[in-house]
Amino acid sequence: MVESNSNARPAPWLPQRWDDEADVVVVGYGGAGSCAAIAAHDAGQSTLILEKAPVGGGNTGCCGGGMRVPKDIGSAVAYYSALTQGTVDAACVRALAAAMFELPARLRAWGAELEWIARSLDYPGLPGAEAFGEVVSIARSPQEKKRQEGGPILAVRGDGLFAFLDAQVRKRRIRIAFDTPADRLVQDPLSKEILGVTALTRSGRTRHVKAKKAVILACGGFQNNREMLVNFLPYLSVLPTVPYGTPYSTGDGIAMAAEAGAKLWHMCGVELGQFAPRIPSEEFGLGFRLEKVLRPASPAIYVNKSARRFMDESVLLSHRKDLFRVQVFDQESARYPNIPFYMLFDDTYRKARPIVGGHMGWWWVHKVYRWSEDNSAEVDRGWITKADSIRGLAHKMELDPDALAASVEHFNAACASGQDAEFGRSAQSMAPLVTPPFYATELCEPIINTQGGPKRNVHAQVLDRADRPIARLYAAGELGSFFYPLYESASNVPEALAFGIVAAEHAARLGRWDSPAEGIAAPLAGRA
């Protein structure tokens, strides 16, 4: 136990006794939190990490692992300005560009070997795009390079990236408290500066943690908070949704920051991914990402509740900003004609490989479930419905048999002609559904992550409703990301890492609020 310093600050709002303390308290142990902790430690600060989950990594630990960083700051400013479309001020855009540009050097200084991987841009026509076009990642080992097949991919996934960061944290012997969700900030009601945080232990006891210099919120977005999704992303409210990344992102940092007076921004920002089978995804509370229907000759289609195709199934859905066809609303009937929606395929597709894949996502990285190679186990579990005929499948799925049979016939005819007149699906991705038995599974929408949260400035300080820094409070990562309304893929990870560092290094320069010699100057320093 640590006594409150009643001589330095006789304050009734402080806990009578602190259970723990550190110069910098980091809430969340993913990419942003790990980098914040490393940078704070290297700046000479005692550091404590509070993590809600029983393991670290967050979304960083189960993502693709690539980092889209610029090779030229000037061009990056132009590109990020175009992506943010006036929602982020010029100073913050430049800070974003500079921090992203400097990140590879920082990672190398920590001992990382990096590898550049060719990858196209999401928005190649925007100003400044010439500064990008590649992503950087932790380099593969010689064994991994030898195993690599086909064209260029990300060098190491997010689990490999986080393993590197975790090793850096542990090498520095930075303390980590797992299974310890923070639930409230301790705030001076007069100066509004943040003095610490309360958290819940595994047994449910409240733990008071003093943050002598700052609290850095790095606890992710709200992808697994249905109430927040409905209120901030209403066009998702009709869709069955599940988190693709960590299920522990439930908006805790948003609630804590808002209670402390923070202004929220970019709350409509969201990144969606490939569809997922609904039954297992909801059973485990995690998105089992579908393998993209683009491999050569795929006898598979999507149909809506009217048993009709409604989109080009070969489109890569991750990080798209146009509303998916599944979310189309019919004004006259006041309904969503494409919800619920289903994937249909034949036995050739079933035997070829698992219908889910990607080697990413929380379910895969943390070995929540091992999907069978030929999907047979999932058929046996009832996650995938099987029938000897298309009409028989329609009856089992409670779809119109005539409509489903017609949809399959039309698609098969398009395969024969080599042209999908309805939706423009590429000929090389199509193959007719002709090999019985036939299969169907209802789909849902995995959420990769959300971007909204407390507004921040160039130092990653959280701002109040008058755009003034809340002293000693910082945010990094997807909790209030700079990226909105457009997002360039592979950008959240480097932003998280870079601004975890920015937050920690700024916080390290503050005086301690509980020190008689430093306490007077500390609130002013916090507002720098």
N, C-alpha and C positions, 0 to 999 in steps of 0.2 A: 504493500500500500504506500501511496505517496500523499503526504499532507498537502492540502491547499495552502498557498502562501497568503495567509490572512493579513500579514503585515504589509505585503506589497499591494494587495487589492482586497480590502474587506468588502466582499460582495456576496449578498444572499443568493444570487443566481448560480453561484459555483457549487459543485458538489462538496460536501463536507470532507470527503476523502476521494482522491483519485486512485483508481486501481492500477493505472499504468501511465507512462508518459514517454514522449519522444519530442525531439525538435520538430520533426516533420512526420505527420501521420498520413499515410496513403490509404485511401479506401478503394479497394479493388486490386486484384493481382492478375491483370492481363498485360497486353503490350504497353499501354500507357502507364499502368501502375508499377510495373517492373522497371521501366526506364526512369520513372520519377524517383523510385527508391534508390536505384543505382546512382543517379546524378546527385541526389541529396547526400548520400553517403560519401561520394567522392568530393563533395564540397565541404566535408567535415561535419555533417549533421547526423545526430542520432536519428534513426528511422525505424518506424514500425508500420507494417502492412496489415490491414484488416481485410479479410476475404470471406465473403458470404458462403462460397462453395467449399466443398471438402478438398478440392484440387485447384490449382492455378491454371491460367491460360486464357480464360474468357473467350471472347470471339476471336482474338488473335490466334489462340492455340488450336483453333479448328477451322481456320480459313485457308485460302489458297497460298498465303505466305508471301506473295509478291508485293513489292513496294514500288509504286510509280513515282519516281523522283525526277525533278528537272535537271537538265545539264546546263541551264542558263537561267539566271534569276530574272533578267529583264523579260524574256519570252514567257517565263512561268507566270509573272505578274499579269501579263496580257491574257494568258490562258485561264488562270484562276479567276480573273475579273469576269471573263466571259461565262465561266461556269456558275459563278455566284450571282450574276445578273443584278448587281447593285444592292444585294442584301447584306454584303459585308463591306465595311469601309476600306478605303485605299490603304491605310496603315496596316490593317489586319491582313489584307491580301498580300502586301509586301512581306509581312512577318511570316505568313504561311509559306511563301515562296522561298524565303531565306532559310527557314527552319528545315524545310524538305530538302533543299539543296545541300545543306550541311550535314544531314543525317548519315550518309554513307561514311564520311570521314570519322564521325563519332563511333559508329559501329566498328570500323577498322581499328580505332584506338582501343576499343574494348577487346580486340582480338578476333573479330569476325573476318572470314574470307568471303568476299562477295562475288557474285556472278551476274552478268547482264544477260537478259533473255529477250529476244525479239518478240514483240507483241503489239498488235495494232491498237490504235486509239479508239475510244468510243465516239469522240467528236473531232475527227480529223480536220474539219473545215473551220474550226474556231481559231481566232487570232492566237498566236503563240504556240500552236501545236507543234511547230518544228523543234521545240525544246524537249519533246517527249518521244514516244514511240517504242520505248523499251521499259522493262521493269528490272529491278535488282532484287536479289534474294541471297540468303546465306548459301554458299557454294555447296554443291554436292560432293560427297566423297567419291574417290575413284570407283568404288564398288557400285555406288548409285548411278554414276555415269555409264558404267558398263551395262547395267540393267536397263538403261533408258532405251525405249523403242519409239520409232516414229519421229515426228517433228518436234520443234521446241516447246517445252512446257516450263512451268515454274520450277526453279532449281530445287527448292525445298519447301514443303508445305508449312502452314502455320505452326503445326506441332513441332517441327524442327526448329523454326525460328524461336518459338517460346522456350524450347529446351535450351537454346543458347542463352537467352535472357535469364532464365531460371538459374542456370549455372553461374552466371555473373552475380546474381543476387546471393546465392548460397556461398560463393567464394568470399563474398564480403561479410558473411555471417549476419545479414540483415534479418531481423526477426519478422516472422510471418505468423499471424493468428488465423488459421482456417476455421471454417464453420462459425464465423463471428461476423454476422451482418450488422453494419452500422445502421442506426435508425433515426438519429437526431444529432444535429450540431449544437454544441454548447456555445451560446452567443451572448456577448455583453449587450444588454438592451439599450445602453446609452450610446456607446461608440459603434455598436453593430459589428465589432470585430469578432472573429471566430476564435474560441479559446480551447476547443477540444471537440470530442465526439462521444456519443454514447453508443454502445453496441450490445448485442445480445450474445451470451455464451451458449454453448451447446445445451446446457441445462436450463436455459431460459432466464438466467440471471442477468440483470443490467450491469454492464461494465463501463465505467467512466474512464476515458482516456484523454489525458491532457496533451494538447498540441502546442508546445511552447513557442513555435514559430508559425506553423501553418497546417491546414488540412488540405490535401489534394484529393478531390473526388475523381476517381478513375473507374467508376463502377458500372459503366455501360449504359445502354438505352432502356427501352421499355418493350422490347419485342415479345416478352412473355407476360405482359400486363393487359388483359383483355379490355378492362375499363379504359385505360389510356388509349389503346388502339381505337376503340369506338369513338372516344371524344376528340382525339387529335387526327385520326385518319379514318374519317367516316366512310369513305368509299371501300374500306376493307371490312366494314362491320358486317356485311352480308356474306363474306367469305369465311369458310372454315380455315383458320390460320394456326400455324405452329411455329415455334422458333427453329431455325435451321442451326443456329449457333448455340451459345450457352443458354440453358433454360433459367439461369439465375439473373438474367437481365430483366428486372421487373420494375424499373423506374425509380429505384430507391434514391438515387442521387438527385433526380428531378424533384422528388417530394422534399428532401432535406434542404436543397438549395432554395426552393420556392418558399419554404417556411422561414428561411433566413432572409427573405426579401429579394431574391434574385429575379431578374428579368429572364423570361424564357424566349428562345428563338428557334427557328427552323423545325418546329414541332411537326410539320407535315412531311418532313424528309424521311423517306423510307427506301430501303433496298430490298427488292423481292428477288426470288430465285426460281429455279426450275420447279415445276409441280412435284407433288409427292403423293404416294398412296395414303388415303385418308385413315383407314382403320389402324394400321400399325403406328402411324405418326401420332394419332390421338391417344392410342394406348400407351405409348411411351412419352408423350408430350414433346416429341422432337420430330423435325422434318426429315424423312427418309428420301433424300433428293433423287428424283428420277434420272436415269441415264438419258442424256439428250437423244431425242429421236432424229438422229442425223447420220448414224452409221450407215454404210451402204446397204441399200435394199432392206428397208425396215418395214415389215408388214404390221404396222401399228398406226392407229388414229386416235384422235380425241373426239368425243361426241358430248352433246349437252343433254338436258333432261328430255328434250324432244327427240333424242336419238339421232341427231344430225351433227355433222362436222361443223365447226365454227371458226377454225383457224388453220394456219400453216403450222403443222406439228414440228417442223424441223427448225423453227426459230429458236435461237438461244435466248432464254427469258431472263437470265440473271442481269440485274442492274439496268433494266430497261425503264425508261421514264414514261413512255406512252402506256395508257391503260391497256391491260391485257384484254383480249376479246372476251374473256370469261367475265369481265366486269361490266360489260355493256348493259345499259339500262334502257328498257323500252318504255317511253313516256306514256304511250296510249294505254298499255295494259298495266302500267305501274308495277313491272316485275323485271327480274333479271333472267332473261331467257336461257342463259348458258350456265346457270347454277341450279342444281348440282351438275357436275361434269365428270367424265369417265375416260379412261384409257382402255382401248380394245386392241387385242393382238392375237396372233395365231400361235400354233405350237412350234413353228420354226423360230419365231421370235423368243418364245418362252425358253427353248433349249439353248439358245445362242449364248446368253450371258445374263447376269442379274439385271432386272429392270431398274434397280437403283444402283447408284455408283458415285463416282467422283472422288473417292478417297479423301473426303473432307466432311465437315459437319460434326457436331457434338456426338452423335450416335456412333459414327465410324471411329473417330479419334479415341473416344473413351470406351470403345468396345461394348457398347450397350447391347448390341444384337449383331449376330453374324448372319447376313443374308445368304441364302443358298445359291450355289452357282447356276442352277437351272430353274430357280424359282419354285421348285416342287414343294419345299417345306412350307412356303408361304401359301401355296394353294391348299395344302393340307390344313393349315391353320385357319383358313377361311378369309384370309386377307385378299386373296385373288379368287374370283368366281370362275368356275369352269363349266363348260357345256359342250355337247357334241355338235351342236349347230348354232348358227347365228341367232335363229329364232328362239332356240332353247335358252341361249344366253340372255336374250332380251327378257324372257319370262322371269328368269332368276334375278335379273337386275331391276325388274319392274319398269322396263322401257317398252315402247311401242314396237312389237316385233316387225310389222311391215316397214315402219320408218327405219329401223336399224338395218334390216336386210337391204333396203334401198340405198342407205348410206354406204354400206360395204360394197354393193354392186357398183355404185358410181365411182367410188375410190378405186376399185379394181379395174374399171374401164379406163380411168385416168392413168393407172400404171401401164396398161397395155398401149395407150396412145403416147405415153411419155410426156403428158402435159396435164397439170392440175389447173383446169380452167377456173375452179372456184376460188382457190386460195394461193395459187402460185408456188406450191411446194416443189422443190427441185426434183427433177426426174431421178437423179442418182440416189436420192434418199427413199424412194418409194418402192414398195413391193406389195403385191396383192395378198390379202388375207384369204388364203385358200386351204391351209393345212389344219384340219381339225386335230384335237379339240380346240375350242376358242376360249378366250379369257377376257375378263374385264375387272377393273378395280376403280372405285370412286377415288377422285383426286382432291387434294387440298392445296393451300398456298403457304409454302414456307417463307418466313421473313428472315432475311440474312441479318439485317440490323436496322435500327432507326438512327436518325441523325440529330434529333432535337434534344434540347436541354438548356441549362443555364447559359446565357450569353457570356462570352469571354472577350478579353482584349488581347493586345499583342504579347502580354506577359502571361497569358492564360489565367489572369485574375477573373473571378466571377463578378459580374456587374449587377448593380441593383436596378430598380425600375427607373432611376434617373441617369443610368449609364455611368455610375460611379462605382469604383471597385469596392467590394465588400472585403474589408481588411482581413488578411490571413486565410482567404478562401480561394482555391484554384480548382479548375476543371480541365480534364484532358481526355482525349479519345473521342468516341462517338457520343459521349455525354455533352452535347452542345457543339457538335462539329461545325467547322467553317463551311463544309460542303453542302450547299443548297442554292438553288433548287436542282442543279445538275451535278452529277457525281461521275468522276472518272474512275473506272474500275482499278483496283489495287492502290487506292489513295487513302483509305481510312487507316490502314496499318501504319504507313509512314507518318501520317498526321498524329496518330496516337503516340508513337514512339517519340517523335520530335517534340511534341508539346508536353509530354510527360517530363522531358528534359528541361524545356523552357520554364515550366512551372516550378520545378524543384530548384533550379539555379536562381530564380528570382526570389523564391521563398527563403533560400539560404542566406540572403543578404539582409533579411529582417532582423531586428532585435527581438529578444525574448519578452513576451508580454508579462511574465511573472518575475522579471528581474527588476529590482528597484532602480538600478542604474539605467536600464534600457526601456522600462515600461512606458515612460512618457513619450519617447520618440517612436515606439513601435507602431501605434495606430497610423501615424503619418507615413511611416515607411511602407505600411501595408497598402496605402493608397497611391503609391508612386506610379 
